[in-house]
Amino acid sequence: MVEKPTSGELFGVPYNFERPSIKRLLAAHWQPEEGMLVEKPFGVGYSLNLANWRSWIVLAVVGVLFYTESQSDESEPAGAEDDGPVEVVVD
């Protein structure tokens, strides 16, 4: 019986289905000599390298976007729903 590979690359996208460990997870997300994206320690694709300053900027921007979205949901009044169709006349 042929054994299937647990890690490799498919169409340029890395995959790894080896059993995850805490040491491997921490080592994969903290690689100072690598770029912003590193291969995921478990699963398919790439993950952020937390040793790179650009990754922290990405996380900060995502956090601000989530915060502003949650604030806009709370500030809408309850009766601000769509009242129906609107007629638009173009000359």
Secondary structure as UniProt FT lines:
FT   STRAND          7..10
FT   TURN            11..12
FT   STRAND          13..16
FT   HELIX           22..29
FT   TURN            32..33
FT   STRAND          37..39
FT   STRAND          43..44
FT   STRAND          46..48
FT   TURN            50..51
FT   HELIX           53..75
FT   TURN            78..79
//
